[in-house]
Amino acid sequence: MAYIGGVAGFARISKSGKALNVDLTNGERFTVARDALQAVLGKRERFASVAVLPPLLITTPVRNRLLTDYYPHSSFEGYNLDEGRRVPA
């Protein structure tokens, strides 16, 4: 993908400080060891290994759940909607 004059993603140092994590705007993620990257930039090495990270799972919390969501049967089971009362089982 060619990005001329635009942002292709973001690079951040990992929480441990030992790697550089790259998050691209298309959802792909990569990581490279910080020591290996410094060796390449310092011209001590010719390449650094890059690893693919699994995509982030964006989970949104579920809100406003109904009690019937936790009950395996229909909430109207055994209830007569026409008369508005329970039907004897």
N, C-alpha and C positions, 0 to 999 in steps of 0.2 A: 504494500500500500504506500503510495507516495503522498507525503504531506509537505507541501511547499508553502511556507509562510503560515503554517497552522500548528496547532498542538496535537501531537499523536498520542500523548499519555503523560504519565507522571512517574518519576523515579524517587524512591524513598529508601533510606537506610533501614534495615530490619530492626526489630526490637532488641535483638542481641547485639547489634552493631557489627556483625560479621559478614553481612551480605547487602547487596543493593537489589531491591525489588523494583521491577518495572511493571506498571499497570498501563496497558494500552487502552485507548478509548473504545476499541471493538470488543473488549472483555478479556483479551488474552493477557496472561501474566507470566513473567519470567524472573529469574533470579541469577545473580552471578556473585561469586565470592569476592569480598572486598579486597582481600590480599591479592587475588589473581588479577583483578581490575587495576590495582595500583601497580602491579608488576608490568602490565601491558602499557599503561600510561607512562611509566618510568622507563620504558624500552628495555626492560630486563627480560621480558617474554614477548612472544609474537602473537599469542592468542590466550583467551580465557574461556573456560567452559561455561556455557549458559544452560540452565535447566528450566523446563517448563513447570509452572505451578498450576495446580488445579484452579478452576474458576471459583470466585467467591460465591457462596450461597447467600443470597439476600433473602432473609426471611422476615416477613412482616408479622408482627404479633396479631393474633386473632382476637378481636374484641367483639363485644355484644353477642356472645353466643347464647343460644336458646337452650333451655333444659332439655328439649327434645333432641338436640344434637348429640347428647350423651346417652340417650335411651335408644336402643336398637329398633324399637317398634314405632309405628306411627303414633303421634300424639292423639289422633282421632280414633284409634282402635278401641272398640267397645263403647263408642259414644254416638248417639243418634243426633245428627246435626239438625234434622228437621224439627225435632221436639225439644232439643236442648237438654236432654237428660241421658244418664247412663243406661245402656242396654244390658239386661241381666245376661251373665255368661252361662 
